[in-house]
Amino acid sequence: QVQLVESGGGLVQAGGSLRLSCAASGDIFSFSAMGWYRVAPGKQRELVATLPTGGSTTYADSVKGRFTISRDNAKNMMYLQMNSLRPEDTAVYYCEAVSPRGFSSWGQGTQVTVSS
């Protein structure tokens, strides 16, 4: 099972930027897809962005135009560039990797807090 470790979270003022990173222990090129999700206080898990291998990215409507997902296969890394952050972006952010058989692996999460 692949190990995923997120980093880059923190406290930022509204309008600021953060870049989250997800380091994978295995070869991410073998994954069928990778993505970012978030869990805000009192809310259910929400899809933020996905990046299928060889496919097109998808974003939640709430982050379109502000967030950018990317991956570096050579470094086994995935990123989430978050710009123009809003207080409602406050959440724990998780990265996910999906195997070709559809099995999901998750990281431990990184906290993002946006102050108004």
N, C-alpha and C positions, 0 to 999 in steps of 0.2 A: 504494500500500500504506500502511495506517495505521501510524503510529508510536506505540508504547506505552512509557511511562516509569513504572516503579514507584518509590515512595519510602516512607519511614516505618519501615523496618526498623531493627534495632539490638539491643542487649544488654539483657535485662530479667530480673529474678528470677522464679522460679516464683511463680505467683499474680498476676503483674502483667498489664498491658494494653499493647497497641500498636494503632495504626490505620495500616494500609497504604493507600496511595493509588496509583491508576493513572491517569495523564493520557494522553488520546488526542489525536492530532493531527487526527482527523477527527470527523465527526458520529456519536457513538455510537448515536444513535437509529436509524441505518441498520443496525446490527449485529443479527443474528438472536439472538445470545447473547454474554454475556461471563462470564468466570469466573476463579477463582484456582486455581492448582496449586502444588504444592511438591515439592522434591526434597531429601530428607534424605541425609546422608552414607551412602554404600553402599546406598542404596535407589533404587527406581524412582520415576518421577514419579507423584504422587498427586493426584487431584482433591480440592480442598478445598471449593469451593462454586461453583455456577453460577447465573446469573441471566438466563434467556431474556427477550427483549423480549416483553412481554405475557404472560409465563408465570410459573410458580411457581419459587421458589428451591429448590435442592437442596444438601444438605450431606453431607460424609463423616460417617459415624457417630462418628468420633473427635473431631469438632469441634462436633457438634450441641449447642445450648444454651450454647456458649461463644463461637462466632464468628458474626458477622452480615455478610452481603454486601449492598451497596447501590450505587446508581448515581445520579448527578445528570446527566441528559441536557443540561440547560442549560449546565453547565460542562464537559461531555465528560469526566467523572470517574467512576471506580468506586472503591469503598472496601471494606476488609475490617477490621471491628472485631474485635479478638481479645482476649478476656478470659480470666481464669483460666488463663493460659498455663502449659504444662508443659514440662519438658525435652524430651520427645518431639516437641514442636512445632518444635524447632530444625530449620531447613531454609532453602533459598533459595526464596523465593516469587515466582511469576511470574503476571502477568495475561495473559489471552487474550481476543481478540475474534474472533468468527466472522462472516464476511460472509454475506449471504443465499445465496450460491452455495456456502457451506461452506468457504471458505478461512480458515485461521487465521493470525492475527498474534500475535506474542509480544513481551513486553518483555524487558529484559536481566536482570531479577530483582533482588530485594532480600533481603539476608541477615537472618534472624531467629535470634537465639541466646537461649535460655532457660536460665539457670543454676539449679542446684538449691540 
